[in-house]
């Protein structure tokens, strides 16, 4: 995954509103990249964005990129804070 990790992150950063709209099936009005250092542990996320959706709702989008051989593998999880 190392050879594709940086290009995927760069692509996602550049087109985050489109990527987020595709993933969430919602119009995204704004997106701001946040720090990826997670405070609870010395742990880093791949990408973290604050999004504003078409209804004015602000949500967090956390993306992790993994290859087929990544261990342990991660499941796709969609969580709402409502």
CNS distance restraints for C-alpha pairs under 8 A (distance, minus, plus):
assign (resid   1 and name CA) (resid   5 and name CA) 5.74 0.50 0.50
assign (resid   1 and name CA) (resid  66 and name CA) 6.45 0.50 0.50
assign (resid   1 and name CA) (resid  67 and name CA) 4.91 0.50 0.50
assign (resid   1 and name CA) (resid  70 and name CA) 7.90 0.50 0.50
assign (resid   2 and name CA) (resid   6 and name CA) 7.40 0.50 0.50
assign (resid   3 and name CA) (resid   7 and name CA) 7.93 0.50 0.50
assign (resid   4 and name CA) (resid   8 and name CA) 6.05 0.50 0.50
assign (resid   5 and name CA) (resid   9 and name CA) 6.22 0.50 0.50
assign (resid   5 and name CA) (resid  65 and name CA) 6.77 0.50 0.50
assign (resid   6 and name CA) (resid  10 and name CA) 6.03 0.50 0.50
assign (resid   7 and name CA) (resid  11 and name CA) 6.01 0.50 0.50
assign (resid   8 and name CA) (resid  12 and name CA) 6.06 0.50 0.50
assign (resid   8 and name CA) (resid  65 and name CA) 7.89 0.50 0.50
assign (resid   9 and name CA) (resid  13 and name CA) 6.06 0.50 0.50
assign (resid   9 and name CA) (resid  46 and name CA) 7.66 0.50 0.50
assign (resid   9 and name CA) (resid  47 and name CA) 7.32 0.50 0.50
assign (resid  10 and name CA) (resid  14 and name CA) 6.17 0.50 0.50
assign (resid  11 and name CA) (resid  15 and name CA) 6.16 0.50 0.50
assign (resid  12 and name CA) (resid  16 and name CA) 5.11 0.50 0.50
assign (resid  12 and name CA) (resid  19 and name CA) 6.59 0.50 0.50
assign (resid  13 and name CA) (resid  33 and name CA) 7.80 0.50 0.50
assign (resid  15 and name CA) (resid  19 and name CA) 6.12 0.50 0.50
assign (resid  16 and name CA) (resid  20 and name CA) 5.80 0.50 0.50
assign (resid  16 and name CA) (resid  31 and name CA) 6.93 0.50 0.50
assign (resid  17 and name CA) (resid  21 and name CA) 6.04 0.50 0.50
assign (resid  17 and name CA) (resid  28 and name CA) 5.72 0.50 0.50
assign (resid  17 and name CA) (resid  29 and name CA) 7.45 0.50 0.50
assign (resid  17 and name CA) (resid  30 and name CA) 6.87 0.50 0.50
assign (resid  17 and name CA) (resid  31 and name CA) 6.22 0.50 0.50
assign (resid  18 and name CA) (resid  22 and name CA) 6.15 0.50 0.50
assign (resid  18 and name CA) (resid  28 and name CA) 7.65 0.50 0.50
assign (resid  19 and name CA) (resid  23 and name CA) 6.20 0.50 0.50
assign (resid  20 and name CA) (resid  24 and name CA) 5.88 0.50 0.50
assign (resid  20 and name CA) (resid  25 and name CA) 7.91 0.50 0.50
assign (resid  20 and name CA) (resid  26 and name CA) 7.93 0.50 0.50
assign (resid  20 and name CA) (resid  28 and name CA) 6.98 0.50 0.50
assign (resid  20 and name CA) (resid  61 and name CA) 7.67 0.50 0.50
assign (resid  21 and name CA) (resid  25 and name CA) 5.26 0.50 0.50
assign (resid  21 and name CA) (resid  26 and name CA) 4.98 0.50 0.50
assign (resid  21 and name CA) (resid  27 and name CA) 5.35 0.50 0.50
assign (resid  21 and name CA) (resid  28 and name CA) 5.68 0.50 0.50
assign (resid  22 and name CA) (resid  26 and name CA) 7.28 0.50 0.50
assign (resid  26 and name CA) (resid  53 and name CA) 6.89 0.50 0.50
assign (resid  26 and name CA) (resid  54 and name CA) 7.11 0.50 0.50
assign (resid  27 and name CA) (resid  53 and name CA) 5.93 0.50 0.50
assign (resid  27 and name CA) (resid  54 and name CA) 5.27 0.50 0.50
assign (resid  28 and name CA) (resid  51 and name CA) 6.70 0.50 0.50
assign (resid  28 and name CA) (resid  52 and name CA) 5.92 0.50 0.50
assign (resid  28 and name CA) (resid  53 and name CA) 4.51 0.50 0.50
assign (resid  28 and name CA) (resid  54 and name CA) 5.79 0.50 0.50
assign (resid  29 and name CA) (resid  51 and name CA) 7.49 0.50 0.50
assign (resid  29 and name CA) (resid  52 and name CA) 5.48 0.50 0.50
assign (resid  29 and name CA) (resid  53 and name CA) 5.54 0.50 0.50
assign (resid  29 and name CA) (resid  54 and name CA) 5.86 0.50 0.50
assign (resid  30 and name CA) (resid  51 and name CA) 5.64 0.50 0.50
assign (resid  30 and name CA) (resid  52 and name CA) 5.07 0.50 0.50
assign (resid  30 and name CA) (resid  53 and name CA) 7.27 0.50 0.50
assign (resid  31 and name CA) (resid  49 and name CA) 6.34 0.50 0.50
assign (resid  31 and name CA) (resid  50 and name CA) 5.65 0.50 0.50
assign (resid  31 and name CA) (resid  51 and name CA) 4.47 0.50 0.50
assign (resid  31 and name CA) (resid  52 and name CA) 6.45 0.50 0.50
assign (resid  32 and name CA) (resid  49 and name CA) 5.41 0.50 0.50
assign (resid  32 and name CA) (resid  50 and name CA) 5.22 0.50 0.50
assign (resid  32 and name CA) (resid  51 and name CA) 6.56 0.50 0.50
assign (resid  33 and name CA) (resid  47 and name CA) 7.55 0.50 0.50
assign (resid  33 and name CA) (resid  48 and name CA) 5.95 0.50 0.50
assign (resid  33 and name CA) (resid  49 and name CA) 4.36 0.50 0.50
assign (resid  33 and name CA) (resid  50 and name CA) 6.41 0.50 0.50
assign (resid  34 and name CA) (resid  47 and name CA) 7.83 0.50 0.50
assign (resid  34 and name CA) (resid  48 and name CA) 5.45 0.50 0.50
assign (resid  34 and name CA) (resid  49 and name CA) 5.39 0.50 0.50
assign (resid  34 and name CA) (resid  50 and name CA) 6.82 0.50 0.50
assign (resid  35 and name CA) (resid  48 and name CA) 6.89 0.50 0.50
assign (resid  36 and name CA) (resid  44 and name CA) 5.31 0.50 0.50
assign (resid  36 and name CA) (resid  45 and name CA) 4.97 0.50 0.50
assign (resid  36 and name CA) (resid  46 and name CA) 6.61 0.50 0.50
assign (resid  36 and name CA) (resid  47 and name CA) 6.15 0.50 0.50
assign (resid  36 and name CA) (resid  48 and name CA) 5.96 0.50 0.50
assign (resid  37 and name CA) (resid  42 and name CA) 7.26 0.50 0.50
assign (resid  37 and name CA) (resid  43 and name CA) 6.06 0.50 0.50
assign (resid  37 and name CA) (resid  44 and name CA) 4.58 0.50 0.50
assign (resid  37 and name CA) (resid  45 and name CA) 6.55 0.50 0.50
assign (resid  38 and name CA) (resid  42 and name CA) 6.76 0.50 0.50
assign (resid  38 and name CA) (resid  43 and name CA) 5.54 0.50 0.50
assign (resid  38 and name CA) (resid  44 and name CA) 5.78 0.50 0.50
assign (resid  38 and name CA) (resid  45 and name CA) 7.10 0.50 0.50
assign (resid  39 and name CA) (resid  43 and name CA) 7.69 0.50 0.50
assign (resid  45 and name CA) (resid  62 and name CA) 7.45 0.50 0.50
assign (resid  45 and name CA) (resid  63 and name CA) 7.47 0.50 0.50
assign (resid  45 and name CA) (resid  64 and name CA) 6.67 0.50 0.50
assign (resid  46 and name CA) (resid  62 and name CA) 7.77 0.50 0.50
assign (resid  46 and name CA) (resid  63 and name CA) 6.13 0.50 0.50
assign (resid  46 and name CA) (resid  64 and name CA) 5.13 0.50 0.50
assign (resid  46 and name CA) (resid  65 and name CA) 6.87 0.50 0.50
assign (resid  47 and name CA) (resid  62 and name CA) 5.87 0.50 0.50
assign (resid  47 and name CA) (resid  63 and name CA) 5.17 0.50 0.50
assign (resid  47 and name CA) (resid  64 and name CA) 6.65 0.50 0.50
assign (resid  48 and name CA) (resid  60 and name CA) 7.05 0.50 0.50
assign (resid  48 and name CA) (resid  61 and name CA) 5.74 0.50 0.50
assign (resid  48 and name CA) (resid  62 and name CA) 4.52 0.50 0.50
assign (resid  48 and name CA) (resid  63 and name CA) 6.35 0.50 0.50
assign (resid  49 and name CA) (resid  60 and name CA) 5.69 0.50 0.50
assign (resid  49 and name CA) (resid  61 and name CA) 5.13 0.50 0.50
assign (resid  49 and name CA) (resid  62 and name CA) 6.51 0.50 0.50
assign (resid  50 and name CA) (resid  58 and name CA) 6.79 0.50 0.50
assign (resid  50 and name CA) (resid  59 and name CA) 5.79 0.50 0.50
assign (resid  50 and name CA) (resid  60 and name CA) 4.65 0.50 0.50
assign (resid  50 and name CA) (resid  61 and name CA) 6.35 0.50 0.50
assign (resid  51 and name CA) (resid  58 and name CA) 5.51 0.50 0.50
assign (resid  51 and name CA) (resid  59 and name CA) 5.25 0.50 0.50
assign (resid  51 and name CA) (resid  60 and name CA) 6.08 0.50 0.50
assign (resid  51 and name CA) (resid  61 and name CA) 7.06 0.50 0.50
assign (resid  52 and name CA) (resid  56 and name CA) 5.82 0.50 0.50
assign (resid  52 and name CA) (resid  57 and name CA) 5.62 0.50 0.50
assign (resid  52 and name CA) (resid  58 and name CA) 4.50 0.50 0.50
assign (resid  52 and name CA) (resid  59 and name CA) 6.49 0.50 0.50
assign (resid  53 and name CA) (resid  57 and name CA) 5.34 0.50 0.50
assign (resid  53 and name CA) (resid  58 and name CA) 6.38 0.50 0.50
assign (resid  53 and name CA) (resid  59 and name CA) 7.62 0.50 0.50
assign (resid  66 and name CA) (resid  70 and name CA) 5.84 0.50 0.50
assign (resid  66 and name CA) (resid  73 and name CA) 7.50 0.50 0.50
assign (resid  66 and name CA) (resid  74 and name CA) 7.88 0.50 0.50
assign (resid  69 and name CA) (resid  73 and name CA) 7.85 0.50 0.50
